[in-house]
Every structure is written in C-alpha cells, then in structure tokens.
Amino acid sequence: MAKLRLGVIGIGWWATAVHVPALRQAGAEVVAISRRDPVRLAVAQQALGVPQAYTDWRELLAQPLDGVIVSTAHHAHMEPTLAALAQGLPVLVEKPLALTSSDSQRMVSAAEQAGQLLMVGYNARCLGLFRTVQQALAQGLIGQVRQVNLVFSDNYRWFWEAERVPPAMTAMLRASGVPEGLMGDGSLDQYWRRQPEQMGGGMFADIGSHWVDLALWLGGAPAVTVMALTERAGLAVDCFVTAQARLANGVLVSLTAGAGVAGKSQRQLTVLGDQGLLTSTWSSWDMTEVQVQQKGTITALTTQFSDLTPAAAFVQALRGGPNLAPAQQAAHAVAFTEACYRSADSGALIHLS
C-alpha cells in the first residue's frame, strides 16, 4: 500500500509532538509543513526531518498531497480548511471547528459540496473506553439516557497571570519531544491563547470544547436550549462556567467547568438512564474505569476498542475507515459554546435551531 502524502498547516508544539509522530506510526508520510514564523518553522523542519517547509500555507497546498492537517490557532482554522477542501483534499482540523456557528456551518457545507472528509481533532472520540461508553449508551445499556452530567477542572490561570510559561510546563513540553527552539523564550506576552478574539473566549472555548463535544456525543443529539453563567474570578476572560441544556432528543445536560482550580486536573461523568446509571472519575484525558449501576449491582465496563489519536484515526479514515469525529457534530459543539456565551452575556435562555 502506497504511503499517504500529508501536509501539516500550523506546525506548533502539539502538531510536532503529537500529530506528526502519530501520522508516521500510522504509516503516512509527512511531506510538507507550514508556519508563519520562519525561525520556528526551520526548527520544526530540522527536528522532524520534513522535506518541504513553507511560511505560506498556500504554497503547501500547491504540492501533491493526499490530505491536510490544520493545526493553527482557533481563529485561523477556516481559511486553510476551505482552501484544502476546494482542492479536493480531505482535512483533519483541530478543535474547535471554528469560532462561530456561521463559520463552522460554512466549513461543513464546503466538505459536503466537495464530497471530502472533514474530521475534527477530538481526542475522546478516538479513545477506546470513551467509544465503548458511547456505544453502550446508544445501545440502551442503562435504558433511555435522561441526563448527562460532566464536571471538569484544570488550573490554567497562569495563561493570563504569568509572564512566562511555568517551568513545570516547559519540562513537560520538552519531555514530550518539543524541540527547544519551537518553544521560543517562554514569553506569554504575544501567545495567541491570551487573545480572546483568537481563542474564542476563555478556556471553555478551548479545552472546554472537548468536554462540550463529549457531553453532546454521549447525549446523542445537539442542544436546542442552553442557559449558562460565567465567572471571571479576576481574569480578563471566563474562568468558571456552568451550563444547562436540553438536547433535541430530550436529554438534559449539565456542564461545570473550572479553569482556575489549583491542583491536579479532574473530570467526573455521570449519565442517568431509566434503568441505571454510568459513572467515571479520572484525570488528564483518558478515563481508566467506568462503573455501571443497575438494580443494585455495580459492574465495570470493559473497553471494546483500541486507543487511537485523531491523527491515526484520520489516516484510517483516508483508507476507508469511519470518520470518528464528523465536522457536522463538531459544529454542534461550536453552537453550544456560542450559546453559552450569549446566555451568560444576556441572562437569557438561548434557543437553537
């Protein structure tokens, strides 16, 4: 089987340490990368051994490719994605799909018109135990799902309060394989995640996008009504968010997000059904244990799928496998997040079509 020739637009630390190694492990060839900063682009090219590197992603798209990964800042997802789709190229784009519902729907429509794959980089959808939970709920393991409750907390205040990347974070990036030159001098002054117009808001629009998508995926439908409150807790952006929603299938969703909680990251999931409940508590990304309670009995749910990364899942999809994170469903997560901010600003219940 011939190797797939792929290009990566936005070769930052995540694409360098995660996407490129995963693509290669899945049997694909990374033939071109792009980044606006020529110095950091050169660092990435040398570290990864990629033959072609461009400061303009349009030049990258002019090369013979079988697919593209868009791993730019949030606000810069749409333009290269639309251009790649227009050229008949399948795309894996990082989450969130876009900053607004109108932009996300434009991207979905472009993929449909081009007849091309558009996948979004949601980690949970590619991990075995998460996929097992979603399948079990869809198959009625606890009866009809009635409510999805998800709590997630992280400590990201330093994004807005610190002047430089904390030493512990620098050490983590270095250990993950990010070359020194790609991290720059560690200054956060111009970092795009500190710019709400590039982020789409606070961490709820960034890391929170993963958990919004997870709640809608497990709930089985997009939201039709959303109510939310936010608290900045002294920051320039939202630090704490609580959101309540009703999905199109009647399922209720409750999300509690804290981006300024000191200590280890924590996630708690409870799914209530007519015939039981499903619970899990974990840290970091991948849940390690899921319990199912039915008629007074507690059992552990065993995974039915192997773990994948979004990049590996993208390669499998290019070879005829399923799209594990379809853009249309990712657009529902954008609409939910957008509705949360609208509700928090206006104090109103937001109705979505």
URDAZI-V210533 format. One record per residue. SS is DSSP state (hx for helix, st for strand, lp for the rest). NEAR is the number of other ideal C-beta (glycine too) atoms within 10 Angstrom. Layout:
ss = [SS,SS]
near = [NEAR,NEAR]
//
This chain:
ss = [lp,lp,lp,lp,st,st,st,st,st,lp,lp,lp,hx,hx,hx,hx,hx,hx,hx,hx,hx,hx,hx,hx,hx,lp,lp,lp,st,st,st,st,st,st,lp,lp,lp,hx,hx,hx,hx,hx,hx,hx,hx,hx,hx,hx,lp,lp,lp,st,st,st,lp,lp,hx,hx,hx,hx,hx,lp,lp,lp,lp,lp,st,st,st,st,lp,lp,lp,hx,hx,hx,hx,hx,hx,hx,hx,hx,hx,hx,hx,hx,lp,lp,lp,st,st,st,st,lp,lp,lp,lp,lp,lp,lp,hx,hx,hx,hx,hx,hx,hx,hx,hx,hx,hx,hx,hx,hx,lp,lp,lp,st,st,st,lp,lp,lp,hx,hx,hx,lp,hx,hx,hx,hx,hx,hx,hx,hx,hx,hx,hx,lp,lp,lp,lp,lp,lp,st,st,st,st,st,st,st,st,st,lp,st,lp,lp,hx,hx,hx,hx,lp,lp,st,lp,lp,hx,hx,hx,hx,hx,hx,hx,hx,hx,lp,lp,lp,lp,hx,hx,hx,hx,lp,lp,lp,st,lp,lp,lp,lp,hx,hx,hx,lp,hx,hx,hx,hx,lp,lp,lp,hx,hx,hx,lp,lp,hx,hx,hx,hx,hx,hx,hx,hx,hx,hx,hx,hx,lp,lp,lp,st,st,st,st,st,st,st,st,st,lp,lp,lp,lp,lp,lp,lp,lp,st,st,st,st,st,st,st,st,lp,lp,lp,lp,st,st,st,st,st,st,st,lp,st,lp,lp,lp,lp,lp,st,st,st,st,st,st,st,st,lp,lp,st,st,st,st,st,st,st,lp,lp,lp,lp,lp,lp,lp,lp,st,st,st,st,lp,lp,st,st,st,st,lp,lp,lp,lp,lp,lp,lp,lp,lp,hx,hx,hx,hx,hx,hx,hx,hx,hx,lp,lp,lp,lp,lp,lp,lp,st,hx,hx,hx,hx,hx,hx,hx,hx,hx,hx,hx,hx,hx,hx,hx,hx,hx,hx,hx,hx,lp,lp,lp,st,st,lp,lp]
near = [5,7,12,20,15,28,27,29,28,22,30,21,17,16,27,25,19,19,26,26,18,21,24,16,12,19,14,23,14,24,19,25,27,24,27,13,14,11,11,19,19,14,21,26,18,12,18,19,8,19,11,14,19,21,13,11,25,12,13,22,20,12,13,8,19,17,22,27,28,25,27,25,16,23,17,18,26,21,15,23,28,18,18,28,25,13,13,10,19,23,27,28,31,23,22,28,32,26,22,17,19,11,19,25,17,15,25,19,15,20,22,13,10,18,9,17,18,25,27,32,27,27,20,22,24,24,23,15,21,25,20,18,26,18,12,18,22,12,7,12,19,19,14,13,25,15,14,25,17,21,17,22,20,19,15,20,17,15,20,21,12,14,9,13,20,13,9,9,14,15,11,12,20,13,9,13,15,21,17,11,13,22,17,14,7,15,11,16,8,8,15,14,17,15,14,14,10,15,21,24,21,27,26,29,23,19,16,26,25,20,20,30,26,24,24,24,23,22,26,17,17,19,26,16,15,26,17,25,14,21,14,13,12,10,18,11,20,25,22,20,25,17,26,17,28,19,21,16,12,13,24,15,22,15,24,15,26,22,25,23,17,8,9,10,16,15,20,14,22,15,26,17,20,10,12,18,19,23,16,19,15,16,14,10,12,14,20,11,11,22,13,20,15,15,6,6,8,11,11,8,17,9,16,12,15,10,14,21,19,26,28,21,25,34,25,17,18,18,12,6,13,10,19,20,26,18,25,18,19,28,23,23,27,27,23,27,27,23,23,30,20,14,21,22,10,9,9,11,14,21,11,18,7]
//
